Each structure stands twice: as C-alpha cells, then as structure tokens.
C-alpha cells in the first residue's frame, strides 16, 4: 500500500530551540484538556467543602453530644461494673456498645469502642473484645499503647500467643510512657518465658533494666530476679 504523502506546505517548522518536550506535552495538554482540568479542580474544591461541612456540621456536634452521653457509662467503668458500662449504665443512658456504634467516626466514638473492648475483655468475651479494639482508631500514642496491650491480652486469653506477643511488642513501641512500656515489656517477657523462649524473655527484661530505670517501681527493683530466672538453663 502506498504511503500517504503530506504536502510540504502543510508541515509547520518548529525552531530547534523551541522543540522541547515541554513545548509539546504541557502546553498541548493544557490547551486540549482545559475543561477537564477545570472539572478536576472543581471536584477537589467540592470534596474539600464537603469534608469541611461534614466536620463542622456533623462530626463536631456529634462529638460534643457523645461526651455528655458517655458520662454515665464512665461512672460504671470506673467502678469496675463492666457489664453495666457496656450495656446499661442506668439513668436512661446508653452503654459503650451502643455509643461506639452511634458516634462512630468521632474521638468520643473511638473512646467508646476502646472502653467497650476493655469491658468485653474483663467479662471474658475475647472475640468481641478484639472486634471493638480493632474498630478503635487511637487518637494518641497513649491510647494506641493501651489498645495494642488490650489486644495482646485478648489474644493471650485465646491462646493465640504469636499474635499476643506481636501486640505486646506494638504496645511497648507505641508510646514513650515509661510506665506502660515497662508494664508491657514485662508481659512480653513473661509470655515468652511461659512458651520456653527464654532468650526473648531475658531480652525483654534486660530492656526494662536498661531503658526504664525507676527506683520507685517494684517491677524495676525485682527485674534482676526475672533476668536470673530467664537465664537459668
């Protein structure tokens, strides 16, 4: 088949100095897709306005409402009345289970999910404890450490020790809080020791001794005993 010829007069010369990739690609794209770009910018603006409106008109009012609604459940939680805090704290208030669902997506809803998880953990319902703790999005390093520690406890009770160890390790590394780090390192060491992983247990105990010295802590004062026990053959 004969090749199609292009009349020389239809070919526009482009000076070499101007024949850069940007002179073709960028300007050509802008010229040919101006409407598309405007639509994209408009879509981003609408998304931002939607997010801002959702935050100001829905999330923040729900957060204020949730803080008030959680008061009665908190009273029961502080008294270790975990079942009441979870389901029916009294005075017509919702428990943490309902609050976590009702105020999902707010900081108070995350707190309710965490507390619901701990209530289930304390009442022996480990599957629901894991469910609610998984649903919690920690708003601080401190809550992240406690959430991971709670998951470690739940998996430990279910005899899923590999996951328990993983979550205890996450709890240790989630926060700079010395008390929590020491607490979960001790759990990490003891669970490793229980499984016969003495070297891993010793490493956790030695980390307490080296990284979190505290003369006021009974765990730190007794740490040499743990290290000696883990070192024994």
Secondary structure, DSSP 8 states (H G I E B T S, - for coil): -------GGG-----GGG--HHHHHHHHHHHHTHHHHHHHHHHHHHHHHHHHHHIIIIIHHHHHHHHHHTHHHHHHHHTT-HHHHHH--BTTB--HHHHHHHTTTSHHHHHHHHHHHHHHHHTT-HHHHHHHHHH---SSHHHHHHHHHHHHHHHHHTT-HHHHHHHHHHHHHH---HHHHHHHHHHHHHHHHHTT-HHHHHHHHHHHHHH---TT-HHHHTHHHHHHHHH--
